[in-house]
Amino acid sequence: MSSTPSVTNSSSWAPVGETSLDILNDELNLIGSTVICAVAYGAILPLFCICAYELCLQVRKADRRRVSLLNLGCIIILLVLSTLYLASNAYTAQLSYVNDRNYPGGPAVFADVIFYLPVSIMGLFSFFAINWITDIVLIWRLYTVYGGQRLAKFVIAVPSLMFLGSLAMSLVTLDESVHVGESFWSQTAVKFVLGYYSLSISLTIISTGLLLTRLLLARRQVIKIFGHSSSSTQYLSIAAVIVESSAIYTIWGIIFIGLYIVNNPIQFVFLGSLSAVQVISLLLIIYRVTRGTAWRRTTVQEMTSSSVTTFHPSRGNVVKVSVVRSRSKLDSEATVTNGRDTEFGTNTDLEQEDKDKVLQ
């Protein structure tokens, strides 16, 4: 008779003293902290390389050097924080599932009670720091989309106060979680975590709602005037609206906080990728900034003006008709410029005649 243990009866090798829920927690915690986190990090790397390449090209231009360096520094910090978070999750998974796998309650429980270790503190700090940077950029985009005027300052007032509140709550959560015997899920920390996420997610929801309102109203206005023109598509397509408003992170965060409140094991899947989704959303915005397709303070004015240029080779005149959308009505302005191009020649005698025809 063979002495090789039987592998046909899998129940014989199940973890001792763990319920089916404990095993599910272990499974999803392992998948979330390793596979999901690594896949999300893999999505960050190519986006970072693309943005860094574009920004390095723009650094050479004197007029955009300062902004480009600022954006480049921002994405480098985000990549470093994302790398530290990934490394922390990987090492914690090793401790939980290899070095100390017989901890009472299973590896997932062990991972919850080792937040006092330096590697866990590093990961938790990176997690919060990514969130801080993302919130700041979201408020900046909100200010930019609303034109940087008095209305913009009023609009960002509430999100700014909410950010300060979430910053304070995250610092308290960080302090409470790193004590021996405490964790991100302990009774003491949960109160602060819920407060932090309530403020952070509310900030994101409000900011996203305000951004969507602004973008969709502008989209409706431009389409009503000019139709689906190519000049406005880069700003007002559905994909552009989703990216500019950080709607991806908003949806991800809402799902996570709901699962966290009810303590559903699926929360580990979303937690492992939450910070990466934040970074991806921000990198997509910066990519649009580097490509010149991101929303600027003057975008509304630029989109609501259109010009059509026509040439009269036989007369040598260049007629430029500009249509500008004002706040209250549609104004039409026509100008005629005398051509100086040798290809078409000149004919100043007909300049006033062409202008009169256009104005009529």
N, C-alpha and C positions, 0 to 999 in steps of 0.2 A: 504493500500500500504506500502510495506516495505521501511524503511528509509535507509537501507543498501546501500552504494554506489555500483554502477554497476561495475563489474570487467570484463565484456565481451568486453567492448570497451576500449582497452588498450591505444588508442591514447588520451583519456581523462586525463590520468595520466602521460603523457610524460613530461619531464623537460621543464619548461617554458623558452622561449627565447634561446633555444639551437637548433642548426641545427643537421641534421643526422650525419654530420662529427664530431661535438662536442660530440655527444652521443657515437659514435664509439671510439673517443679518451678516453672518460671516461671508457668505457668498457675494452678496452685493457690496459689502465693504471692500472686499478684495478686488472685485471688478472695477468699482468706482475709483479706488485709490491707485490702481495700476493701469488697467487697459483704457478706461475712459479718460483718465487724466493724461495718459501718454498720447492717445489719439488727438485729444484737444490741443495738446502742446505741439503735435505734429502739424496741426492747422495753423498755429501761430508762426512757426518758423518761416514758411515761404512768404507769408504776408509781411513779416518783419523784413526779410531780405528785399522784397520789392519796394517797400516804403523807404528803407535805408538807402537803397540805390538811387531812388528818385530824389531823396533829400540831399544826398551827397552831390548830385548834379546841380541842385539849386543853390548849394552853399557857395558855389563859384560865382554866383550872380550877386553883385553888391547890394542890389535893391531887396533881395529876399534872404540874405545871409542870416540875419538875426533870427527871423521866424523859423527858418529851416534848421538852424542849430538848436533852437528850443524844441522843435518837434523831434529832431533826431535824438536829443538827450532824453526826451520823454519816452520814446519807444525803446531805447536801450535800457532804461530803468525798468520798464515793463517786462522786457525779455529776461533781465536778471532776476526779477521777482518771480516770474513764472518758472524759471529754471530752479530756483530755490524751493518753490512750492512743490514742484514735481519731485525733486530729490528728497524732500522731507517725507512726502507720501510714500515713495519707494522704500526708504529706509524704515519707516514706521511699519509698512507691510511686512518687511523682512523680520523685524522684531516680533510682530504679532503672530505670523504664520510659520516662522521657522525657529527662532531662538526661544520664544516663550509661548509656544502653541498650546501648552497644557494649562494655561492660566484659567482659573475657574470662570465659567461663563462663555469661554471661547475667545478666539482672536479679536473679534469685533469689540468685545468688552475690554480687552486689554488695550486696544488702540484708543479707547475712550478715556483711559485713566493714566496715560503716560504723557499728558500735555505739559508736564513739568520738565520733561527732558529738553535740553537745548535744541535738538533737531526738531522737536515738535513746536517749540516756541518760534523757531525760525520759520517754519511753515505757516503757523497761525499769523505771525506778523506779516509775512508776504501776502497772505490771503487778504488781510485787512488793508494793507498798503495799496494793493491793486484796486480795491474798492474805493479808497480815498481818491486816487488819481482819476479813476473813471467818473466819479461823481463831480469832481472839479471840471473835467473836460466837458461833461454833459451840461453843466451850468454855463460854461463858456460858449458852447454851441447854442444854447438857448438865448444867450445875450446877443450872439452874432446873428442868428436867424431873425430876431426881432429888431434888427437894425442898429443896435448900439445906442439908441436914443433914450429919451425919458421913459417911454413905455417899456423898453427893455430892462431898465433898472428896476422898475416897479414889478415886472414879471419875475425877475430872478430873486426878488426879496425873500419870498417864502421858501423856495428851494435852498437858498443860501442858509437860512436859519435852520432848516431841516438838516442840512449837511453838518452844521456845527453840532447839532444835537446827536446825529449819528456818529460823528467823530468822537464825541465824549463817551457815548455808550460803547463804542468799539474798544476804546482804551480801558474802560472799566471791565468789559468782557475779557479782554486780553489779560488783565491783572487777575481776575477771578479764575480764569481757566488754567493758569500756569502753577497754581498751588498744588502740592501733593494731595491726592485724593479728590481733586476737582477736575472738571473737564468741560468741554464745549456743551455737554449734555447733562451736567450735574444740576441739581435743583437750584442751587444759588446762581449759577451762570445762565441757566435757561431764561430767567427773568430778564437779565440784561441782553441776552442774545435776541429774545423776542422784541425787546424795545429797540435794539439796534436795527434789526431787520425790518421792523415795522416802519421806522423812520427812513431807512435806506431804500426800501422798496417803494414806499410812498413817494419819496423824492423822485425816484425813477419814473413812477407812474405819472405823477403830476408833470414832470418835465417832458416826458414822452407825449402826454396828452396835449400840452401847450405847443410842442414842436409839430405834432401832427395837425393840430388846428391851423397853425400858421401856414404850413406847407400845403395842406389840402385847400385852404381858402385861396392861396396864391395860385395853385394849380387850376382851380375852378375859374378864377378870374382870367388867367392867361389863355386857357382853352376857349373861354367864351369870346375873347377878343380875336385871337389869332388862330384858334384851332390847335391841332396837335403838330406844332412846328418843331423842327429839329433843334432849334436853339433853346427851347424850354424843356425838351425831353430829358436832357442831362441833369436837370434840377428837379423835375417833377414827375418822373416815372415812378411806378409803384416801388421798384427796387430802390431807387434813390430816396424816396420818402422813408422806407423801412430802415435804411442804413443811417440816414441823417437823424432819425428820431431814436436810435438805439432800441428799437422795438424788440429785437432779438433777445437782448439781455433782460428787458422788462418781462417778457413772457417766461423766460427761463427762471428768473428770480421769483415770480409769482408761484410757479409750480413748486419750486423748492421750499419756499416758506410755508406753503400749504401742507406739504409732506412732513416738514419739520415739526409743525404744530401738532399733528396727529401721530408723530413718531413712527411714520411708515418706513420700512427698510429701503424703499426705493429712493429715499432722500439721499442715500450714499452715492447713487449714480449721478444725480444732479449736483451734489456738493462737490464731487470730484472734478466736474467740468465747469462749475459756476465762475470761478475766477478766469478761466481760459475764455469763456464766452464773453466776459467783460473785456478782456484784452482784444479779442477778435473784433468785437463791435467798435472799439476805439481805433484799431488799426485800419479798419475799413473806412472810417471817417477821415483819418489822416491820409489814407491813400487817395481819397477824393480831393483832399486839400492839395496834395502834391500834383495831381493831374489837372487842377484848376476847375474841377466840376463840383466842388463843395459849395454850399450856400455861403454867400458873403453878405456884408451889410447892405451892399448896393444891388443885390441880385434882383429884388422886386422891380427897381427902377430900370434895370437893364432888360429884364424880360418883358416889361410892359412898354417898351419902345421898339419899333421896327422901322427899318429903312429899306427902301427899294431904289436901286440905282439903274438908270437906263441910259444908253448911249445913242447918239444920233451921228453916225459916221458921216452922213452926207452934209451935216451942218457943223460938225465939229464941237457940239455941245454935250456936256454931261449933266443930266437932270437927276437930282437926288430928291426923292420924296420921303419925308420922315413922318411917321405916325407915332404920337406919344400918348400914353394913357395917363391922364391926371387922376387925382384922387376923386374928383366929382364927375368928370365927364371926359369924353374922348376928344382930344384936340388934334387938329391936323395942321401940320406945318410943312410947307414945301419950299425948297430952295433950289436955285439953279446956279451951277458953277460953270464958267466958261472953260472948255477943255484946253489943255496945254500939251496934250500928247501929240507928238509928231505923226503917230500912226493915223490919227483921225483928223489932224489939222485943226484950225480954229475958224470961228465965224461969229464974231462979236456982234454983227448986225442983227442976228436973230435971237440974241440972248434974252432981251426983254420980252419978245414975242413968246418964247418958250415958257418963260416964267409966268406970264399972264395966263397961258393955257392951263398950266398946272394948277394955279391958284383958283381957276374957275371950276 
